[in-house]
Structure formats: C-alpha cells, structure tokens
Amino acid sequence: MTTRCKVLCTKVSKVDGKGWYTEPKQEFIYEAFFTAVSGASPENKAFFASTPTLTLEIRCINGDRFQAGQEYYLDISAADTPSPTAA
C-alpha cells in the first residue's frame, strides 16, 4: 500500500559536505526542508485534512532536485524485507 503526501519545499541550502560518506567525496551537499501543504486549493485542503503536520529534511548531492516554494508529492510505501544472509 502506498500513502501519498503533498509537501511544500520551504528552504534549500548549500552546506559543507565534509564528513558525509558519498562516493565520490563531495565538497558541498544540499539540504531541503519540507512541510505539509496548506492553502486554499481544494487539493491542498484535502491533503491537509489527512496530513495536517509534517516536517521532512533531505540531504542530497544534487542541488537542482528541489526548489523552495515548489510543491511536491511524497509517496511512501513499505520496503521489501531482505532475506537473511546465510553465514
């Protein structure tokens, strides 16, 4: 089953990437901050009724992934459970 949320990107920042375990090593990474949508549109009202509060912070190496002020859909589904590895 998938749950769909609608979020608003409130801020994107470029931060020091030292210490992050990326391959290849990155000098900078990007942080994006999101909240649940609100507002007058019928769609946003419906999403807000289901998810009135939500905060999400994402760090990524691609700076052009998200834009502050843009709305996005966030789909959440259960991951497959990995099989135990034979020793």
C-alpha contacts under 8 A as a table, 3 or more apart, distances in Angstrom:
res1	aa1	res2	aa2	distance
1	M	77	S	5.99
1	M	78	A	7.27
2	T	75	D	6.35
2	T	76	I	5.45
2	T	77	S	4.50
2	T	78	A	7.57
3	T	75	D	5.66
3	T	76	I	5.11
3	T	77	S	6.44
4	R	73	Y	6.65
4	R	74	L	5.65
4	R	75	D	4.46
4	R	76	I	6.32
5	C	36	A	7.62
5	C	47	F	6.76
5	C	51	T	7.18
5	C	73	Y	5.70
5	C	74	L	4.96
5	C	75	D	6.29
5	C	76	I	7.96
6	K	36	A	6.25
6	K	37	V	5.99
6	K	44	N	7.60
6	K	47	F	6.39
6	K	71	E	6.96
6	K	72	Y	5.74
6	K	73	Y	4.49
6	K	74	L	5.96
7	V	34	F	6.02
7	V	35	T	5.45
7	V	36	A	4.53
7	V	37	V	5.01
7	V	71	E	5.59
7	V	72	Y	5.30
7	V	73	Y	6.18
7	V	74	L	6.97
8	L	34	F	5.31
8	L	35	T	5.40
8	L	36	A	6.15
8	L	37	V	5.50
8	L	68	A	7.77
8	L	69	G	6.45
8	L	70	Q	5.93
8	L	71	E	4.38
8	L	72	Y	6.27
9	C	12	V	7.66
9	C	32	A	6.85
9	C	33	F	5.70
9	C	34	F	4.39
9	C	35	T	6.74
9	C	66	F	7.19
9	C	67	Q	6.53
9	C	68	A	4.86
9	C	69	G	5.54
9	C	70	Q	5.66
9	C	71	E	6.21
9	C	72	Y	7.52
10	T	32	A	7.64
10	T	33	F	5.63
10	T	34	F	5.53
10	T	35	T	7.06
10	T	68	A	5.00
10	T	69	G	5.82
11	K	31	E	7.97
11	K	32	A	5.74
11	K	33	F	5.27
11	K	34	F	7.40
11	K	67	Q	7.56
11	K	68	A	4.93
11	K	69	G	7.74
12	V	30	Y	6.79
12	V	31	E	5.56
12	V	32	A	4.43
12	V	33	F	6.50
12	V	66	F	7.20
12	V	67	Q	6.67
12	V	68	A	6.01
13	S	30	Y	5.53
13	S	31	E	5.15
13	S	32	A	6.56
14	K	28	F	6.46
14	K	29	I	5.88
14	K	30	Y	4.57
14	K	31	E	6.47
14	K	63	G	7.61
15	V	28	F	5.55
15	V	29	I	5.51
15	V	30	Y	5.95
15	V	31	E	7.18
16	D	27	E	6.29
16	D	28	F	4.74
16	D	29	I	6.31
17	G	20	W	5.75
17	G	26	Q	5.56
17	G	27	E	4.89
17	G	28	F	4.13
17	G	29	I	4.97
18	K	25	K	7.84
18	K	26	Q	6.92
18	K	27	E	6.03
18	K	28	F	7.28
20	W	25	K	7.63
20	W	26	Q	7.72
21	Y	25	K	7.03
22	T	25	K	5.13
22	T	26	Q	6.56
23	E	26	Q	7.62
26	Q	29	I	6.76
26	Q	61	I	7.31
28	F	61	I	7.26
29	I	59	R	6.70
29	I	60	C	5.77
29	I	61	I	4.73
29	I	62	N	7.39
29	I	63	G	7.36
30	Y	59	R	5.48
30	Y	60	C	5.31
30	Y	61	I	5.93
30	Y	62	N	6.94
30	Y	63	G	5.63
31	E	57	E	6.86
31	E	58	I	5.59
31	E	59	R	4.46
31	E	60	C	6.59
32	A	57	E	5.72
32	A	58	I	5.17
32	A	59	R	6.42
32	A	66	F	6.92
33	F	55	T	7.43
33	F	56	L	5.83
33	F	57	E	4.63
33	F	58	I	6.55
34	F	54	L	7.79
34	F	55	T	5.65
34	F	56	L	5.00
34	F	57	E	6.36
35	T	53	T	7.18
35	T	54	L	5.26
35	T	55	T	4.70
35	T	56	L	6.48
36	A	48	F	6.82
36	A	51	T	6.67
36	A	52	P	6.50
36	A	53	T	5.70
36	A	54	L	4.99
36	A	55	T	6.89
37	V	44	N	5.98
37	V	47	F	7.12
37	V	48	F	6.16
37	V	71	E	7.57
38	S	44	N	5.55
38	S	45	K	6.29
38	S	47	F	7.90
38	S	48	F	5.76
39	G	44	N	5.97
39	G	45	K	6.47
40	A	44	N	6.86
40	A	45	K	6.53
41	S	44	N	5.27
41	S	45	K	6.19
42	P	45	K	5.11
42	P	46	A	6.26
43	E	46	A	5.17
43	E	47	F	6.32
44	N	47	F	5.08
44	N	48	F	5.94
45	K	48	F	5.06
45	K	49	A	6.13
46	A	49	A	5.17
46	A	50	S	6.66
47	F	50	S	5.24
47	F	51	T	5.98
47	F	52	P	7.72
48	F	51	T	4.95
48	F	52	P	4.64
48	F	53	T	7.77
49	A	52	P	5.84
51	T	54	L	6.81
60	C	63	G	7.23
62	N	65	R	5.93
63	G	66	F	7.24
64	D	67	Q	7.32
66	F	70	Q	7.60
67	Q	70	Q	5.67
